C-alpha cells in the first residue's frame, strides 16, 4: 500500500485483502475503541454499528480480564458458537473483528487476521 493512500483507503484495502485471502469469512470490521465503525465488509443484513459497539465492548472486557488474571497486554480473543466464531484483535486504538463460519481453518484465519490487525494498528 502506498503512502499516497488515505487512512480510509488503507483500511479498506486491508479488509479487502483479508476477504480475498479468506473468502469464506462472513464479515470483517474495524472499529474505534469506543465502538464506532471505521471500515467494514459485513454480510448483508448485519448491522455494522451494533457489531462495532459489541467489538469495542468485548475488547474492553478482554483487557479487564487480562489485567485481572495477569495475562499481559490483550492481543486477541474469540467467541465461538455452533454456527461460527468471532475473533477480536486489538489494533492500535481500535479493534478488528473477524466473523468466520464453523469449520474454518483456524490456523490460516489467525495468520491472515493477525497480519491484518498489524496493518490496522499502523493506521490507528
Long-range contacts (C-beta under 8 A, 24 or more apart in sequence): 1-119, 7-123, 8-38, 8-39, 10-119, 10-123, 11-38, 11-39, 11-120, 11-123, 12-39, 14-39, 14-116, 14-119, 14-120, 14-123, 15-39, 15-40, 15-41, 15-116, 16-41, 17-116, 18-98, 18-112, 18-113, 18-116, 21-112, 22-100, 22-104, 22-108, 22-109, 22-112, 24-100, 24-101, 24-104, 25-98, 25-99, 25-100, 25-101, 25-104, 25-109, 26-84, 26-99, 26-100, 26-101, 27-51, 27-97, 27-98, 27-99, 28-96, 28-97, 28-98, 28-99, 28-116, 29-55, 29-96, 29-97, 30-91, 30-94, 30-95, 30-96, 30-97, 30-120, 30-124, 31-55, 31-56, 31-94, 31-95, 31-97, 32-56, 32-93, 32-94, 32-95, 32-124, 33-59, 33-60, 33-93, 33-94, 33-95, 38-94, 38-124, 42-99, 43-99, 46-99, 51-97, 51-99, 52-97, 55-88, 55-95, 55-97, 56-95, 58-88, 58-95, 59-88, 59-90, 59-95, 62-88, 63-90, 76-110, 76-113, 76-114, 76-117, 87-113, 89-113, 89-114, 89-116, 89-117, 89-120, 90-117, 90-121, 91-117, 91-118, 91-120, 91-121, 91-124, 92-120, 92-121, 92-122, 92-123, 92-124, 93-124, 94-120, 94-124, 96-120
